[in-house]
Amino acid sequence: MAANMNQLAIRTLQKLQVIAANESAAPEDLEKAVEKVRAAQYLLESEGLVRWTLNDVANYAEEPLVMIAAYLGASDFDQKADPAWMAQAVTMVQRAVHLVRTYTVQTEYF
């Protein structure tokens, strides 16, 4: 089951170590994190890499969205972002989107 926006925002706050795994987020922190998840989505859309909607995030895109949102929101939470998060996240999405898929095609011989 795909994560919703609040779940991705909570994971973003956890990645930034704003909250621990068993803590709940303050409403204003959660709202700011949701904004960053949306910004991450729009960033990937601008690169032509999105194959999902914000209401139906593909499983393979969850962690990259969290990484980008954490990168974008680090300064808002007085945290330091890992510079590699952005590159890793974009690479992960590019690889998933550009996977070569093979299909069996039925043929008839005369």
Secondary structure as GFF3:
##gff-version 3
##sequence-region A 1 110
A	DSSP	alpha_helix	5	15	.	.	.	ID=ss1
A	DSSP	alpha_helix	27	46	.	.	.	ID=ss2
A	DSSP	alpha_helix	59	73	.	.	.	ID=ss3
A	DSSP	three_ten_helix	74	77	.	.	.	ID=ss4
A	DSSP	alpha_helix	84	97	.	.	.	ID=ss5
###
